[in-house]
Amino acid sequence: MNGGIWTLCIDLTAEEIREMSNDGFPQVDQCVNYLAGTMESAQGNDEDARADWQHRMQNLSISCSLVCLIILGSAALVGAFGVCQRQISAVLVTGVMYLLAALFALFTLMIIHFKRQQGRPLLDSDFDGTIDGVVAIKGTARAASKFLGARIFVTAWSLELGWGGVVLCVFTSFLWILLSKIMRFNPLSAMI
């Protein structure tokens, strides 16, 4: 299985899917969209709550990502101004802005992490053959629910790149704050 913010896809070739259908597994879509059709085909209030929860989590994640990008863009402008005009306060503000960008990037990554780890109670409508990425024959779907805890989610390069970005923002913040301290010390004024 591989997934992103909105989808979870079966990582099987067409031949493997054909073999599974010959063995009695139901034909399902290769990718499941978390949000597609959940409002229209909702069976009860629990299903509506699940869709609302996922909408909120994804909107929060996207909002935090956008705020992070806006802060990084602003920090580049303020930092360039501070270095060119030798403004110590602008350089210090740039360091703080990088810390804020790291904080919002951390929020984004934690939302994605907890979205994957968060379980939900199973409904009767979940036993129609598919349960959150598990494909089973209709009669065995209820038995397959016991094995859902054994699934292992492995993150890919994009999440590791995000964590690297958080570390880089914190390190860059430290360097900008250090630069402001160096700019504050002027050897010519110490001689006078």
C-alpha positions in Angstrom: 0.0 0.0 0.0 1.1 3.5 -0.6 -0.8 6.7 0.2 -0.7 10.4 0.3 -2.9 13.0 2.0 -6.0 12.2 0.1 -5.5 8.7 -1.3 -4.5 5.1 -0.3 -3.5 2.9 -3.2 -2.9 -0.8 -3.5 0.7 -1.4 -4.6 0.0 -4.4 -6.8 0.5 -5.0 -10.5 -2.4 -5.6 -12.8 -1.4 -9.3 -13.1 -1.5 -9.7 -9.3 -4.9 -8.0 -9.0 -6.2 -10.4 -11.8 -4.9 -13.4 -9.9 -6.5 -12.2 -6.7 -9.9 -11.8 -8.4 -9.5 -15.4 -9.8 -9.0 -16.5 -6.2 -12.2 -15.0 -5.1 -11.3 -11.5 -3.9 -13.7 -8.8 -5.0 -12.8 -6.3 -7.7 -12.0 -3.0 -6.1 -10.6 0.3 -7.3 -6.8 0.4 -7.2 -6.9 3.7 -5.2 -9.3 4.7 -2.5 -9.9 8.4 -2.1 -10.6 9.3 1.6 -12.9 12.1 0.6 -14.6 11.0 -2.6 -18.3 10.3 -2.2 -18.2 10.1 1.6 -20.8 12.8 2.0 -23.1 11.4 -0.7 -23.0 7.8 0.4 -22.9 8.3 4.2 -24.7 5.6 6.1 -25.0 7.4 9.4 -23.6 10.1 11.6 -20.4 8.3 12.3 -19.5 8.3 8.6 -20.3 12.1 8.4 -18.0 12.6 11.4 -15.2 10.7 9.8 -15.4 12.7 6.6 -15.6 16.0 8.6 -12.6 14.9 10.7 -10.5 14.1 7.6 -11.5 17.4 6.0 -10.4 19.3 9.1 -7.1 17.4 9.4 -6.3 17.9 5.7 -7.3 21.6 5.8 -5.1 22.1 8.9 -2.2 20.4 7.3 -2.5 22.4 4.1 -2.9 25.7 6.0 0.2 25.0 8.1 2.1 24.2 4.9 1.0 27.4 3.3 1.9 29.5 6.4 5.3 27.8 6.4 5.9 28.8 2.8 4.7 32.4 3.3 7.0 32.8 6.4 10.0 31.4 4.4 9.3 33.8 1.5 9.0 36.7 3.9 12.1 35.6 5.8 14.1 35.7 2.5 13.0 39.2 1.8 13.6 40.5 5.4 17.0 38.7 5.5 18.2 40.1 2.2 17.2 43.6 3.4 18.9 43.1 6.8 22.2 41.9 5.2 22.2 44.6 2.5 21.4 47.5 4.8 23.3 46.1 7.8 20.1 46.1 10.0 20.7 44.0 13.0 17.0 43.9 14.0 16.0 42.6 10.5 18.6 39.8 10.7 17.3 38.8 14.2 13.7 38.9 13.0 14.8 36.6 10.1 16.1 34.1 12.6 12.9 34.1 14.5 10.9 33.8 11.2 12.9 30.6 10.4 12.0 29.2 13.8 8.3 30.0 13.1 8.6 28.2 9.7 10.1 25.2 11.5 7.2 25.2 14.0 4.5 25.3 11.3 6.3 22.6 9.3 6.4 20.5 12.5 2.6 21.0 12.9 2.1 19.8 9.3 4.2 16.7 9.8 2.6 15.8 13.1 -0.9 16.2 11.6 0.1 13.8 8.8 1.6 11.4 11.3 -1.4 11.2 13.6 -3.8 10.9 10.7 -2.1 7.7 9.7 -1.9 6.4 13.3 -5.5 7.3 14.3 -7.9 4.5 14.2 -11.7 4.7 14.1 -14.5 2.4 15.1 -15.7 0.1 12.4 -19.3 0.4 11.1 -21.5 -2.3 9.6 -21.0 -0.6 6.2 -17.3 -1.3 6.5 -17.8 -5.0 6.1 -18.8 -4.9 2.4 -15.4 -6.2 1.3 -13.1 -3.3 1.9 -11.9 -2.0 5.3 -9.5 1.0 5.2 -7.2 -0.5 2.6 -7.7 -4.2 3.3 -9.5 -6.2 0.6 -11.3 -9.3 1.8 -14.1 -11.6 0.6 -17.4 -10.5 2.0 -17.8 -13.4 4.3 -14.3 -13.0 5.7 -14.3 -9.2 6.0 -15.3 -9.3 9.7 -12.5 -11.8 10.5 -10.0 -9.6 8.6 -10.8 -6.7 10.9 -8.9 -8.4 13.7 -5.7 -8.2 11.7 -5.9 -4.5 11.0 -3.5 -3.7 13.9 -0.8 -5.8 12.3 -0.5 -3.5 9.3 2.7 -1.5 9.1 2.8 1.9 7.6 6.1 2.9 6.1 6.8 6.5 5.2 8.4 7.4 1.9 11.0 10.0 0.9 8.6 13.0 1.1 8.0 12.7 4.8 11.8 12.3 5.4 12.4 15.4 3.3 9.9 17.3 5.4 11.7 16.3 8.6 14.9 17.4 7.0 13.4 20.7 6.2 12.4 21.2 9.8 15.9 20.5 11.0 17.3 22.8 8.2 15.0 25.6 9.3 16.1 25.3 12.9 19.7 25.2 12.0 19.3 28.2 9.6 17.5 30.1 12.4 20.5 29.5 14.7 22.8 30.8 12.0 20.7 34.0 11.4 20.6 34.7 15.2 24.4 34.1 15.4 24.9 36.5 12.5 22.9 39.2 14.3 25.2 38.7 17.4 28.2 39.0 15.1 26.9 42.1 13.5 26.2 43.7 16.9 29.9 43.4 17.8 31.7 46.1 15.8 35.5 46.1 16.3 35.9 49.7 15.3 33.5 50.9 18.1 35.4 48.8 20.7 38.7 50.6 19.8 37.2 54.0 20.6 
